[in-house]
Amino acid sequence: MNSIEEKLKQHLQVLYRQVVDADAYLDSLRQQGKAKFQDIFADNEVFKTSSNRFQPYLQEVTENIEQWQLQQDNEALLQIIVQQLQLLTETLARLKQIRQAG
């Protein structure tokens, strides 16, 4: 397994734990009548997915990585994957900061 592939898998593992936690937090906000948005990434061009939860976005990244593993010379797909991972990571970090701020 090459180093890019290994790093992508490691990043997915880290994000998976954060996504589970973030989705649970959003569910609790919805139960309180908050978090009424329809799409986490409104007006984005990085994801095809549209959801008010993080899991479907992570699933799209996972599928893209699996596709890239079959065609590792596809640099355009790798670039999309990197952009998706960056957007997910930044958004999850911002949500964590908001939660900690109370």
N, C-alpha and C positions, 0 to 999 in steps of 0.2 A: 504494500500500500504506500503510495507516495505521500510526501509531507503535506501537500495541499489537501488531499483527501482526508488525512488524519486530523488536520486542524479544523476542517469543516465539520467532521463528526464530533470532535470535542466541543466546538462552539454550539452545535445542536444540543448536545447533552446539557450544557450549562443553561441554554435558553429554555429547554424543556421544563426544567424545574421552576424557572422564573415565570414561564407562561402558565403553568398549573396554578402557581400562587396568585398571579395577576388575575386570572380568570375567576378564581374563587373570591378574590377581593371585589371584582366587578359584579359578581353575582350578589354579594352581600350588599353592595351599594344599590343595586336594582331592587332588592327586597325592601330597602328603605325608601324607595321611590326616587332614587338618584340614578345617575349614569344612564340617562335616557337617549343617548346618542345611538345612531344606527350603524355607524362605521368607524372603527378605530382610526383608520387611515383615510379620511375623507380627502378627495381630490389628489390621490396619489397615482403615480405612474409606474411604480415599482411592482405592485402586486395586481394580479387579476382578481384575487379574492376580495370579497366585501363582507365584513362581519363585525359584530359588536363584541366579539371575543378574540383572543389572541391565537387560540389553537388552530383555526383554519389557515391563518397566515403561516404559522410554523409548518403546517402540513404542506402548504405550497412550496416552501423553501426545501423541505425534505424531498418532495417529488422532483424538484429541479436538480437537487444534488444527485439523486438517483439517476436522472436522465444524463447529467454531466458525466457521471462515472462511466456511462456507456460510450460517451463521445468526448473524451477529455481534451480534444483539440478545439472544442467549441468555446472560444474565449468570450464570445458575446454572452453566452449562457452563464459562464463563470462570473462575468462582470455583473449580471443581474443578481446572481446569488449573493455576491458581496454586498451589493446595494441593499438587498432585502435583509440580510443579516445585520447590516449597520443600522437600518431604520428600526428593526425590531429591538435591537440592543439599546439604542438611544431612547426609544419610547418606553421600554420597560424600566430603564434607569430613571427616567423622569417620573414615571408613576410611583416608583419606590420612594423617590424624594418627596413627592406629594404626600404619600402615606406617612412617612416619618415626620413630616412637618405637622401632620395632624389635622 
